[in-house]
Amino acid sequence: MGSRNILKVLNNGWEVPYPSEIIYKDMLILKDYRLNDFPRDSCGNLDKDISYEWWLQNYLYYCKIDITEEQRKIFDFLKDTNDLSCWFLGGIAGFYEICHMQHPVYEFPENFEDYPDIENLKGIVYDDPYQDFLDGLNEDEEFIPSKIEFVLEDYGYFLLIREENNEFMEYWPGFEKIDALHIITGNVPKNIELVDSAWRIYLSFILKAIPDEVERIKQLGNFFAEYEDALHK
């Protein structure tokens, strides 16, 4: 595994990987909440009377972006290929949410990085999440992670979700982070996290290459449709 795919190295030398579903052709497609504007009414609240997709394509087409080194690699990649379309990005985003909602499965103590005691970890739902994982595998499974690999991947989710939540609270005050309960029950508050809020950097990369406004709106529609489809598979 390359160093770009390592999220953290624990004190004992164990490497915590990034979740595999955010790695595309060895590039990290991480959430980024910095593009945090939205259509507002006279009170500064989300204005739902405005066509959101029309507003969003306009915002993302003209916005200025201060991109990270990792995002620059994705931007350069997009110059030479149409592989990462709005449709494809919607699938990545929806699948990303589903995978995150299934993690973490362990209760990680605050001192886990200093004292990564694998054997005494407790599961959130199951007494032994790793054994539950093994019991659910198909007989023809080609790769079966060891318990250490399984726990470290779960800890990668834990760290990444914590980081994303902190960033969301910083850039989207007044909004509520979406979680599994919202999706399962359909009980979604008015100030719920906007579907595109974490993916606007990448959407902007794609839309800035499309001069036609109608086509940009169509591409955003593809993103939202594929996101919903992936989320409910």
N, C-alpha and C positions, 0 to 999 in steps of 0.2 A: 504494500500500500504506500503511495507517494505521500510526502509530508504535507502537501496541500489538502489532503483528505483527512488530516488529523486535527481534531478540534482542541484537544488538550492532552498533555502528558502528566500523569499523576506522579506523586513524589517517589513512588516505588518503580517508576519507569514504564508503567502500563500506558499504552496509547489509547485514547478515547476517540473513536472515529466519528466523522460527520455521518448523519443518516444517509444511506445510499440513494434514497429517492430525490435528494437535492443535488446529486452529482450527475452532470450530463456531459459526456465526452471529456471527462476529467476537469470540468469546470463546476465551481460551486455556485448554485443559483440560490442565494440566501435572501430571505425576506428583508425588506428595507422600507421603513415607514416614513422617511423624511419628506417625501412629496405629500404634504398633509393638508392641502387646500380642498375645499368642497363647495358646491353651490349653496349660497346662503340667502336666507330671507332677511327682511328688515331687522329682525332681532338677532341675527347671527347664527341661526339654527340651520340645519340641513333643509334646503328648499326642495321639496319633492314635486313641486309644480313645474320645475324646469326639467326638460329632457336630460336625464343624467348622462346618457351616452354621448349626446351632442356636446354637453359641457365638458365631459372628460376628454374626448378626443381633441377638443380645442386647447384645453389646459395642458395635456401631455405633448401636443405638437409644438407648442410655443415655449414650454417651460425650460429653464436652464437647469442642468444637472451637474452636480459635483460628484463624479463617480469614483468608486474605490478601484484599487488595482485589480481586484478579481472581476469587478464589473467591466473594466476596460478590456479584459480578455474576451468576455462575452460580446461586448460591443464590436471588437475587431472581428470576431467570428461571424457576426451577423452581416458584416460588410460583404462577405463572400458567399453567403448561403441564405436561402429562405427556409432553412430547416426549422428554425425556431419561430414559428408563426404565432399569432394571437390564439389560434385554435389549439396549437400544441402547448402553448404556455398555460392555457386554461386547464388542460389535462394535468399538467405538472402541478399546478396550484391546488386543484381539487384533490388529487392523490396525496399531496403533501399534507393537507388538512386531515384526511382520513387516517394516515399513518400516525400523525401527531396525537390524534384523539385516542389511539390505542396505547399510548405511552405517557409517562413511564409506568412500568408494571411493578417496580420496586419502590419502597420507601427509603430514600437515600438520606442518611444522617448528615448534619452540617459538616462534620469532620471527615466525610468519606474520602476527600482528596488526600488528606494526610494519613488516614487509616482506612484504606479500602478493604474492609473485611468482607469478602465475598460470601463466605459460608454462613455468616450470621445476619445477612440481609433479610428483611421481611417483605413479603409481597403485599401489594395494596389490596388485591382481591383474593389471590390464591396463596396458599401456604408456601408452595414451591413453584413460582412462575416458570422456571426453566424446565421442570418436569412436565408441567402442563403444556409447554411448548413442544417438548419431545413427543408427548402423547398425541398431539394433533398433526404430526408430520406424516406425509405419505411414505410408503415403504420404498419408493424409488427416488427419494430425495437425494440429490447429488452432493450437496454440501450441508453438513450439520455443524453449526458452531459449537465450540466448547462452552462450558458454563461461564468461564471468564469472558470470552468473546461476546456471549449473549448479554451479560451484565454490563459490560463496557459500552455496547451499542445502546442499551437502554439508558445508561447514564449520559450518553451523547444527546439523546432526545431531551433528557431532563435539563441539561445545561443550555441547550439551544432554545428550548421553550421558555426557560427563565429569562434568557437574554432577550428574546422576542417580546415577552410581556413587559419587560422594563422599558424597551424602546417604544412600544406601543403607548404606554402610559405617558411617556415623555412627549411624543409628537401628536397624540390624539386625545388630549384631555377632554373629558365630557362624554367620551365614547366608551362602550363596554366591549371587552374582548369576547369574540365568539368562542363557544366551546361545544362539546358533544351534546350537552343537554339542550342547547338551543336547537340544534339540528334534529335531534331525536324527537323532541316534543313539538317542534314547530312554533314554540313560544319565543318569538324574537322581539326584543324591545326596540323602540324607535331609534335609540342611539347605538345600535349594534355596529360592530366593526364592518366597514364597507369591504365588500368582497375583493375589490381591486387594490385596497390601500397598501398592502405589502408588496404588490407586484408592479407598481406604477413605473419604477425605473425601467424594467424590461419591456413593458408595454410601450413606453416612450421611445425606446430604441427602435422598436418595430414601426410605430406610427410616424416617427419623424422621417422615415424613408418613403412615406405615402403622401404625395401632394394633394390627392383628391379627398375632400372632406367626407363625401358619401362613402367612399371605400374605407376610410378610417372608422366611421361609425359601424360599418359592416364587420370590420375586423374585431372591434370591441364586442359586438354581438356574438361573434364566434367564441371569444374568450369566455364570456359569461355563460353561454350555452354549454360549452365543454366543461367548464368548472362544475356546473350543476350536475352534469351527467356523470362526471368522475366521482363527485361527492356522494352520489346515491347509488353507485354500483355495489 
